[in-house]
């Protein structure tokens, strides 16, 4: 009787999900001597797969683009290589814009100059001033925003095209 033993399938930590700015992904295998190979794929190149010729995993992968998945395979010299395992999708969102100054209560004399910023380089901040939820189609916010009407509600969203 000839027994064939396959190395355990790789796993992902975290395995997909929603993240702000980026996700750090670790690929793990129960067999410590196994070499892990991976590819990072978008929905447009989902046909790609991990093979023993794919890059070798050496540490956490930093994913900064939304909609990506990771495919990985474990290879061991004494075992049959694992099946290719695919992570769940990683959804990367730009962090929320920050407003300053923040006062409590928000009372200003004559007018207020509100800075609307983001920690993400290259993003655009879109604002509304009527309480409506902003989208990437809303006007681009030029900071500082001057508010001279009582009761003005500023809402902002940051977007970034990768």
C-alpha positions in Angstrom: 0.0 0.0 0.0 1.4 3.4 -1.0 0.3 6.3 1.2 0.4 9.8 -0.1 0.3 12.6 2.4 -0.5 16.2 1.4 0.8 19.2 3.3 -2.0 21.1 5.0 -3.6 23.9 3.1 -2.4 27.5 3.9 -4.7 29.8 5.9 -5.0 33.6 6.1 -5.0 35.9 9.1 -7.1 38.0 8.7 -9.2 36.2 6.0 -10.7 39.1 4.1 -12.8 41.9 5.5 -13.2 45.7 5.7 -10.1 47.7 6.6 -9.1 51.4 6.7 -6.1 52.4 4.6 -4.5 48.9 4.3 -4.7 45.3 5.5 -1.7 43.3 6.8 -2.2 39.6 5.8 -0.3 36.6 7.3 -0.2 33.3 5.5 0.1 30.3 7.8 0.6 26.5 7.5 0.4 23.8 10.2 3.6 22.2 8.7 6.3 24.5 9.8 8.8 23.2 7.2 6.5 24.0 4.3 7.3 26.8 1.9 4.4 29.1 1.2 3.9 30.6 -2.3 1.3 33.2 -3.1 -0.2 35.6 -5.6 -2.3 38.6 -5.0 -5.2 38.9 -7.5 -7.9 41.4 -8.3 -11.3 40.4 -9.6 -10.1 41.1 -13.2 -7.3 38.6 -13.0 -9.0 36.0 -10.8 -7.8 33.3 -13.3 -4.3 33.6 -11.8 -3.4 30.9 -9.2 -0.5 30.2 -6.8 2.0 27.6 -7.9 5.4 26.4 -6.6 6.9 29.1 -9.0 4.9 31.9 -7.4 6.7 34.3 -5.0 7.7 32.8 -1.6 5.9 34.3 1.4 8.4 35.8 3.9 6.2 38.0 6.0 3.0 39.9 6.2 1.6 41.2 2.9 0.4 44.8 2.9 -2.7 45.2 0.8 -3.6 48.9 0.0 -6.0 48.3 -2.9 -9.6 47.3 -2.5 -11.1 44.1 -3.9 -8.0 42.0 -3.7 -7.7 38.3 -2.7 -4.7 36.3 -1.9 -4.1 32.8 -3.2 -1.5 30.5 -1.6 -0.1 27.0 -1.8 2.1 25.1 0.6 5.0 23.0 -0.7 7.1 20.5 1.3 9.9 18.3 -0.1 8.5 15.1 1.5 4.8 15.7 0.9 2.4 16.4 -1.9 1.8 20.1 -2.3 -1.4 21.5 -0.8 -4.5 22.6 -2.6 -4.5 26.3 -3.5 -6.4 28.2 -0.9 -8.0 31.6 -1.7 -8.7 34.3 0.9 -12.0 36.2 1.1 -11.8 39.6 -0.5 -10.1 42.5 1.3 -12.1 45.8 1.1 -9.8 48.8 1.8 -11.4 52.1 2.6 -9.9 55.5 2.9 -10.0 56.7 6.5 -12.6 59.3 7.5 -11.6 63.0 7.1 -10.7 64.9 10.2 -12.2 68.3 11.2 -10.4 70.9 13.2 -10.9 72.9 15.3 -13.3 70.8 17.3 -15.0 72.9 19.9 -17.6 71.9 22.4 -20.0 73.6 22.0 -19.4 74.5 18.4 -19.9 78.2 18.7 -17.9 80.8 16.7 -18.2 84.5 16.4 -19.0 85.8 12.8 -17.5 82.9 10.9 -15.6 79.7 11.4 -12.7 78.4 9.4 -12.8 74.6 9.5 -9.9 72.5 8.2 -11.0 69.2 6.7 -8.0 66.8 6.2 -7.1 63.2 5.7 -4.0 61.2 6.7 -4.1 59.5 3.3 -1.8 61.0 0.7 -3.4 61.6 -2.7 -7.0 61.4 -1.6 -9.7 63.8 -2.5 -12.1 65.1 0.2 -15.7 65.7 -0.9 -18.0 67.8 1.2 -21.7 68.7 1.6 -23.0 71.6 3.6 -26.7 70.7 3.8 -26.5 67.6 6.0 -26.7 65.2 3.0 -24.3 62.3 2.8 -21.4 63.2 0.5 -20.2 60.9 -2.3 -17.3 61.1 -4.8 -19.7 63.1 -7.0 -20.0 65.8 -4.3 -17.9 69.0 -4.7 -14.2 68.7 -3.7 -13.6 70.4 -0.3 -11.1 73.2 -0.3 -9.7 73.5 3.2 -10.2 75.5 5.3 -13.9 75.7 4.7 -15.4 79.1 5.8 -18.8 78.8 7.5 -20.7 82.0 8.1 -24.3 80.6 8.5 -25.5 79.3 11.8 -26.7 75.7 11.7 -24.5 74.6 8.8 -23.7 70.9 8.9 -20.5 69.8 7.1 -20.2 66.2 6.1 -17.1 64.9 4.3 -15.9 61.7 2.7 -12.4 60.9 1.4 -11.9 59.0 -1.8 -8.8 57.7 -3.6 -8.4 56.2 -7.0 -5.8 53.5 -7.2 
